[in-house]
């Protein structure tokens, strides 16, 4: 196996000595001319190998990018789950049924009257937590919305023009006359 191709062809009798010497001398002359004129030969196998390497590098970069994006997505979901678990309000099974829609399905959560009012007024938000639903404060919901908004199911708009609590009445100091004529 250590023999060159020309030696093997000579042994097989396919080529004679004169022809083999002629091919060697032509090859030697071509190499000398290339060195003398600084002509670069095109090595097709080398180019093909380089193209394959470039394709492999691009494929690896794309795969690494996908893996990185998936890891970032999983990290964001873990952050959201942690935010929900740390800030959720406790469930009250004796509360009033609060019906809401999640996509095309109607779901029910049992809430106390106070929590229900806060959800309606936009102070509390209902979020999706796996297969269940949780009630969290609007400040935490804003943090969740920044990361991924599809976890938020019900988030009513807050009325910012009136800065009152439920117990306050803006017109409590004003008397309404009974004899008002319209």
N, C-alpha and C positions, 0 to 999 in steps of 0.2 A: 504494500500500500504506500510505501515511501517513495515510489517511483513517480515521476511526473507523467503527465498525460502523453507527452511526446514519446517518452521512453516506453510507455505501455503500448502505444500505437506501433512503435518500431518492433517490439517483441511479437505483436500480433501479426505483423507483416502487412499492415494496412498502409504504411508510409515507409519510404526508403530514406537512407541517411542524407542524401543530397537535398531532398525536399525538406527534411527536418532542419538541416543547417540553414537553408534559405529562409525558412520561417523565423528562426531564431535571429538571424542577422537583420531581417526586416524589422522585427520587433525592437531590436537593439538600436537600429537607426532611427526609428520613430521616437523612441524615448529620448535619444540625444537631441533630435530636432526640437522636441517639445521643451526640453530644458534650455536649449540655446535660445529659442524664440519665446520662451516663457508662456507657452500655450498650455492652458489647463484642459485636461480631458474630462469629459463628463462621465461620471461613474453612475450609471442608472440605478444600480442596486443600492448605492450609498444614498442617493436622493430619495429613493423609495423608502428606505429605512428611516430617513429623517422625517419624511411625511408621515409615516406610521407613528413615529415618536411624537410628533406634534399633535396628531389626532388623539393619541392616548393621553397626552398631557391635558388637552382641552376636555376630553371626556372625564378625566379625573377631577379637574377643576369644577366642572358642572356637577358631578356627583358630590363633591365636597360642599359646594354651595347649597345643594338640596339638603344634605345632612345638617348643615349649619342652620338653615332656615327652619327645618323640622325641630331641631333642638331649641331654637329660640321660641318657636310656637309653643312647645311643651313647657318651657320655663314661664312664659306669660300665662298659660292656663293654670300652672301651679300657683303663681302669684295671685291670680284671681280667686282660685279656690280657697287659698289661705285668707284673703281679704274677706270673703264671704263667711268662712267659718269663725273668724275672730269677731266679726261685727254683726252677725245675724241676731235677730230678736227671737226670744223663745216662742214656741208654738203654743197656742191656746185652743185646745179642742172644744171648750165650752163657748167659744166666741161665735160671732155671727158669720154666716157663710158669705164670702166675698168672691164673686164670680168674675173671671177675667179671661181674655182670649190669648192663647199662645199659638200664633200662626192661624191654623184653621180649626183648632180644638179649643173648647171652653173648659177651663180648669177652675177648681174651687179651693180656696184657702179659708180656714176658720180664723178670724181675727177678732180681737176685742174692739169695742166701739171706738176707743181712743186711737188705736193703731189704724183702724179703718179710716177714720177722719184724716189722719196724717198721710195715709196713702193717697186719698182723694185730693188733698190739698198740695201734694207734691213734696212733702217733707220726708216721706219714706218711699222706698222703691222696692218693687218685687223683681227678684233676679232668679235665673235658672241655676240650680246647683245639682248637676248630674240629672237624675230623674225627678228630683224634688224641686220645690220653690221656697225661697227664703225672703224675708223682709229685712232690708238693711237701710241705714241712713243715706240721705242723698249725697253727702260728702264722700262716702265710700263708693257710691254708685258712679260719681264723677271720675274717681280713680280707675274704676273698672271700665268705664266708657273710653278712657284714654287708651287702655290696653286692647280691649276687644268689646265692641258694643253689642255683639249678638247674645251676650249673657243677660242683658237687661230686657225684661219682659214688659213691665209696667213702670213708666216714669212720667207722671203727670207734671205739667208745667206749674211752677210755683208762682203765686201772685206776689210779685215783689213791690208793687205799688202800695200795698197795705202792710205795714209792719205791726201786726197785732197778733195776739194769741187768741185761742178759742174763747177764753173767759172774758176778754175785753169787748166792749161794745163802743164803737166810735161815737154814737149819738146818745149815750146814756145820760149826759148832762143836759140835753135839750128836751124840753117838755113839748109834747104834741097836743095842740088845742083840740078839744072835742067839737067846737063850733066852727070849724074851718069850712068856709063856703067855697065851692069850686065853681 
